[in-house]
Amino acid sequence: MKKHFKEALEDSPIITAVKNEESLEKCLSADSKIVFILYGDVITIPNIVTKIKATGKMAFVHMDLIQGLSAKEAAVDYIAKFTEADGIISTKAPLIIRAKELNMCTIMRFFLIDSMAFANIEKQIKNVKPDVLEVLPGPMPSVIARLKKKYNAPVIASGLISEKEEVYALLNAGAQSISTTDETVWGL
């Protein structure tokens, strides 16, 4: 994992995730050094990334949520060439692999809905080797602890995190950071 990304993760127990222009404007003054971009399209994403980078923050584009991008490696090439994004987030292995080839930071998102989904993580880590794992839903301290015991990669907990107690429980369980669109949590 790139040193700058690792340091930013260590300094950002709460990662701001933005889903519209209003939350983008608010995140620019938040303490987090990392921003997850969960909206936009092929026309607007370069400008969104530029705004974030202008504040000295790292920008991560969630490839699966950007309108007009396909689930093909060429979409990662587009992000690398036409934006200043530091990395990508995706559930799709080929996109993570391509981003690694382009020397971008990678966050692979997993939806942990059952034991089969949990078991799938091992296969993906062996084949894809993402820099960071992101798991949803977030409020699962015991699952975070199991992941940390089993894998060496940093874990980000995301989704449905809205209480201070949840944040502390997840961090105490071994999550490197939590990611949330809930602006009330950004300032904790």
N, C-alpha and C positions, 0 to 999 in steps of 0.2 A: 504494500500500500504506500502511496506517496506520502512523504514526510509531512508536507503541508496539510494534507487531508487528515492524517492521523492527529496532528496537533489541533486542528480545528475541531475534530470530534471530541478530543479530550477537553477542550475549552467550551464546548457547547452541549451541556447535558439536555438542553431543550432546543430542538431544531424547528425553525419556522417553516411551515408548509403553506403555500399560497394557492388559492383556487380561483382568484379573480383579481381585477385591478385594485379594488379597495383593500384587500388583504395584502397585496403587493406593496402598496404605499405604506401601510402600517408596519410591515416587516422590515422596511429599510431602516427604521430607527430602533428596532429590537436588538437585544444583546447578542443573539445567536450569530455565529460566524458562518453558518450554513443555511441555505434556503433550498427547499424542495419545491420545484415548479410543477404544479398539478393541473395546469390549464394552458390554453393558447392554441395557436395553429402555426402552420409553416410560414405564414406572413408575419405574425406578431412575436414569435419566440425569440428571434435575434434581439429585438428591442427589450423584451422582458429580461433576458440574460444581461444585456448591457446595463440596464438600470441597477440590477443587483450587484454586478461587478464594480460599478462606479462607487459603491459604498464600501468596497473592500471585502465583501462577503463571497463565499464560494457558492456557485450556482449549479444545481443538479436538475436535469430535465427528466421528468417521468415520461419516457418514450411512449408508453402505452396510452397516455392521456392527451397527447398533442394531436389535434385534428389535422388530417392531411398527411400524416406520416404513416407509412405502412410498417408492418412487422418484419421488415427486411433490413439486412445489413446496410443498405444504401441510406436508410434513414439515419443511422448512426454517423455515416460519412457526412451527411448533410449537417447534422448538429456540430460535428467536429470542425467542418470547414466554414460554416456561415454563422456560428455563434462563438462566444468565448466560454462556453460551459465547461466546468471543471470535470463533470462526469454525468453519468446517466443512472436512472433507476428503471428497472424493467422486471417483468415476470418471465421474459422470454430469453432462453439460453443463447440463441444465436446473436442477439443484440448485445448481451453482456460480453460474449467472446469477441465480437468485433470491436467493441469499445476498448477492451483490454489491448487488442492489437494496435489500436490508435493511441495507446498510452493514456487513456482517460481513466478516471476513478470509476468504480462500478459498485452499484448497490443492487442486489437481487432481492426482489420482493416476493415473499411467500405468504399465502393465505392458509393459516393453520386451522382447518375446519375439522380434522379428525386425525387418527393415528396414521392413516395412509399418507396424508399430506405431510405429517411430521417425518415419516420414513423417506419421503421423496427428497427431503433436504439433503440427505447424505449422498444420494446419487448425483444431485445437481452440483454440490460442492466439489465432488471428485472430478466431474466432467468440465465444469464451468469455471470454478475457482474465483468467485466474485470477491471483491475486497471486503465488502460488508454485507451482512444479512439484514433484511428488514422484515419483521414479522407482524402480521395483522390477524386478529385484533390484538391490540396492545396490552390490555389489562390482564395479563397472564403471568404473574411473577414465577410460578412454579415451572412453567414451560420455558421461560427465559433462563432460569437456573439450569434446566436440563440441557438446553442448547449450549450454554456456556461451558458446561462440563464436557460436552461431546465434541465441540468444534472450537478452533482457535480464532476464528474470524470475529470481529466486533459485531454486536447485535444491536439493532435499533428497533425499539418497540413503537408501533404506530397504530392509529385507529382507535376511536372510542375512549381516548384518554382525556379526561376533563377535570380531574380532582387532584389536588396537591398530594394527597395520600397515595394515589395511584402512581404518580411520578416518583415519589420516594421509594415505594415498594418495588417498582421496576428497576430503578437504579441500584437499589440494594440487592436485587436478585441477580445483577450482573449485566443489565443492559448498559451499553456504552452511552446511549442517548435515547431520548424519545422524540418522535416527530409528531407534530399536531397542527391542525388548522385552527384550533381553538385559541383565539387571541388572548383570552383570559389566562391561559396557561403559559403563554410566551414570557410573561414577566415574573414567573416564580423563581 
